[in-house]
Amino acid sequence: MDNKITLSFDENIIARAKKYAEKNDVSLSRLIEFLLKKVTSNNYTSFEDFPISDWVQEVAKGEAEYQTKAKRNRKEAKEEFFKSRK
């Protein structure tokens, strides 16, 4: 059963999201529902843990190829940052 809710977004985000949804032949409501379902169906502790490629693959038409880096811990990220600054 569908229920209605009211959400507030920046108008530029709304315009871009509507174009994206239209281009991908999905309603904005279903797109947002899908994203919320993905976020709440797993034990994500932060946005960084959320696998964007999963939902992109779901809504994209055709085959997609993704290249990702191995996850780094905070110490490794800090060391990499400071090495790049030298």
C-alpha positions as CSV (number, residue, x, y, z in Angstrom):
1,M,0.0,0.0,0.0
2,D,1.4,3.3,-1.0
3,N,1.4,6.3,1.4
4,K,2.2,9.9,0.6
5,I,4.9,11.9,2.4
6,T,6.2,15.4,1.9
7,L,9.9,16.0,1.4
8,S,11.8,19.2,0.9
9,F,14.8,19.4,-1.4
10,D,16.8,22.1,-3.1
11,E,15.0,23.1,-6.3
12,N,18.1,22.4,-8.4
13,I,18.3,18.8,-7.0
14,I,14.6,18.3,-7.7
15,A,15.0,19.5,-11.3
16,R,18.0,17.2,-11.9
17,A,16.3,14.3,-10.3
18,K,13.2,14.7,-12.4
19,K,15.4,14.8,-15.6
20,Y,17.3,11.7,-14.4
21,A,14.1,9.8,-13.6
22,E,12.5,10.8,-17.0
23,K,15.6,9.8,-18.9
24,N,15.6,6.4,-17.1
25,D,11.9,5.8,-17.6
26,V,11.0,5.7,-13.9
27,S,8.9,8.0,-11.8
28,L,10.6,10.2,-9.3
29,S,8.6,8.6,-6.5
30,R,9.8,5.1,-7.5
31,L,13.4,6.3,-7.8
32,I,13.4,7.7,-4.3
33,E,11.5,4.7,-3.0
34,F,14.1,2.4,-4.5
35,L,17.0,4.4,-3.0
36,L,15.4,4.5,0.4
37,K,14.8,0.7,0.3
38,K,18.4,0.1,-0.6
39,V,19.7,2.3,2.2
40,T,17.4,0.8,4.9
41,S,17.7,-2.8,3.8
42,N,21.3,-3.2,4.8
43,N,23.4,-2.3,7.8
44,Y,25.2,0.7,6.4
45,T,26.9,2.8,9.1
46,S,27.6,5.8,6.8
47,F,27.1,7.1,3.3
48,E,30.6,6.0,2.4
49,D,29.5,2.4,3.0
50,F,26.6,2.6,0.6
51,P,27.4,0.9,-2.7
52,I,26.2,3.4,-5.2
53,S,27.1,1.0,-8.0
54,D,24.3,-1.3,-6.9
55,W,21.5,1.1,-7.5
56,V,23.1,2.6,-10.6
57,Q,23.2,-0.9,-12.1
58,E,19.6,-1.5,-11.1
59,V,18.3,1.7,-12.8
60,A,20.7,1.8,-15.7
61,K,20.0,0.2,-19.0
62,G,22.7,-2.0,-20.5
63,E,25.8,-3.4,-18.9
64,A,28.0,-1.2,-16.7
65,E,31.6,-1.7,-15.7
66,Y,32.9,-0.3,-12.4
67,Q,36.4,0.1,-11.1
68,T,36.8,0.7,-7.4
69,K,39.7,1.0,-5.1
70,A,40.2,-1.2,-2.1
71,K,38.9,0.2,1.1
72,R,41.4,2.1,3.2
73,N,41.4,2.6,6.8
74,R,41.7,6.1,8.3
75,K,45.5,5.8,8.9
76,E,46.2,4.7,5.3
77,A,44.1,7.5,3.9
78,K,45.9,10.1,6.1
79,E,49.3,8.8,5.0
80,E,48.3,8.9,1.4
81,F,47.0,12.4,1.7
82,F,50.2,13.7,3.4
83,K,52.4,11.9,0.8
84,S,50.5,13.6,-2.0
85,R,51.1,17.0,-0.4
86,K,55.0,16.7,-0.5
